[in-house]
Amino acid sequence: MKRQKRDRSSVLFNRGFTAGLVGKSKDECPVTIGDLRTQWMSGWREGREAHWNGQSGVSAININPSLH
């Protein structure tokens, strides 16, 4: 059975969210392409907000409604 590939922007958003959640700097964004960088940065901002609100780990990911 073939595995369906996930949309790259969704993957980058999730990776950015995880990076923000664990407190990494936005300067660590691995992407330089405009729209894809925007997706990572959006995820990072939401991850930082979740971190500041005391959410962590899997519970933060499940609670966050904006994840794709």
Secondary structure by P-SEA (a helix, b strand, c coil): cbbbbccaaaaaaaaaaaaaaacccccccccccaaaaaaaaaaaaaaaaaaaaccccaaaaaaccccc
